[in-house]
Amino acid sequence: MGVWKRFTTIVQAKSNAALDRAEDPRQTLDLSYEQQLENVTKVRRALADVATARKRLEIQAVQLKAQGDKLSDQAKAALQQNNESLAREALSRREAIVAQLKDLDTQHASVQEQEQKLTATVEKLSAQVEAFRTRKETIKATYTAAEAQTHINEAVSGISGSMNDAGAAMQRAQDKVASMQARSGALDELLSSGALTDLTSSTDDIQRQLDQVSNQSNVDAQLAALKAEISSSPAPELGESAAASGDHS
């Protein structure tokens, strides 16, 4: 296979594929139905022309028959007047008309047969076109339903993909929030332990240590005062303790 032939084959294949994608079967079916209707109309016109020709032959036959009858009467009248030559001429003309009538009968029979065939053809084509129309509408409805289902499936697929993306985004957001919370907690612990300086506070690290020492001194002072208070209180005597025990008993 030559290069040019391969090239044209590829171009034709791609063109056919593009046409297949662009073609709407419903429009194609409607166009085919219209073409079939046009064909039926053409056959009906041909049938009308044949019927017209048949009618003309019938009219012509009636006229010729009337002329033949008139010549027959004229021949009879000529004989009554003893004019045999005139009667012979009339009968001769009548014979010519009879020959024409026979030819017209042959033509009429041929045209009539053609008309009958065309009538049967029109009926057959009309039935076929009607069956095609019914089938066409069924296929169009099926195609429309399939197309709608395809769009629904595509929409559902799109929603599923969006939900997956949204779920992944939500998970990332949750992970980021958890990471930020953990980082914030760690910073709070470091600030509390003094490992980091709280830049938002007006107290520096040395002052914080002094404050801790002062707080500890206050606790020690309060503890010493409690001890002194307890030691200064008089201890109860043994007799009083025993009496108090007897009263309770």
Secondary structure, 3 states (H helix, E strand, C coil): CCHHHHHHHHHHHHHHHHHHHHCCHHHHHHHHHHHHHHHHHHHHHHHHHHHHHHHHHHHHHHHHHHHHHHHHHHHHHHHHCCCHHHHHHHHHHHHHHHHHHHHHHHHHHHHHHHHHHHHHHHHHHHHHHHHHHHHHHHHHHHHHHHHHHHHHHHHHHHHHHHHHHHHHHHHHHHHHHHHHHHHHHHHHHHHHHCCCCCCCCCCCHHHHHHHHHHHHHHHHHHHHHHHHHHHHCCCCCHHHHHHHHHHHC
